[in-house]
Amino acid sequence: MTDSGQIPEFDPQGPQLVYVAVADHIAARIAAGELVPGARLPAERDLAVEYGVAYLTVRRAAGVLRERGLIVTVHGKGTFVADPLPADGSTPRA
């Protein structure tokens, strides 16, 4: 694990949509190495509690992260950090 000082503080009051803020924060955790490729993400309901947002907000954020190629969801198994991660860093942003 890396120093969590590299990860910006989660700010749902900022100018962007809350689900995008959640997606960006999780992406920052992946980039910082806190969430490594192949690691299983906590359940969406657990992430909702962690971030203090609605469950559907986390679900929508997960959709953004899937579009960026940062996570994959395997039905019946869970959601995992993509392995390998996109190499060029040019994943689309919402």
Secondary structure, DSSP 8 states (H G I E B T S, - for coil): ---GGGS----TTSSS-HHHHHHHHHHHHHHTTSS-TT-B---HHHHHHHHTS-HHHHHHHHHHHHHTTSEEEETTTEEEE-SS--SS------
